[in-house]
């Protein structure tokens, strides 16, 4: 029984090992980086580094809601392709994720 649990733990750890975390900073009028390429299954963290709330919305894929100053929003992307997103509070803020 112990070896089964150990094998299961190793399999689970190996499955997570390839997953990367990427951070997109929400600034006063931009996302940094504005364009980011990630692998399917990677975690993308939108971190609000501004004194005002922001959003990150890709219709039909994700909606962060209002992210307060110092807050963050996390999303794991699995569908490949180009994914434009924007801040609904500041329409000039636009970005693009490329999921491979």
Secondary structure, DSSP 8 states (H G I E B T S, - for coil): -HHHHHHHHHHHHHHHHT--EEEEEE-SS-EESSEEEE-TT-EEEEEE-SSS-B--EETTTEE---B-TT-EEEEE--S-EEEEEE-SSSTT-EEEEEE-
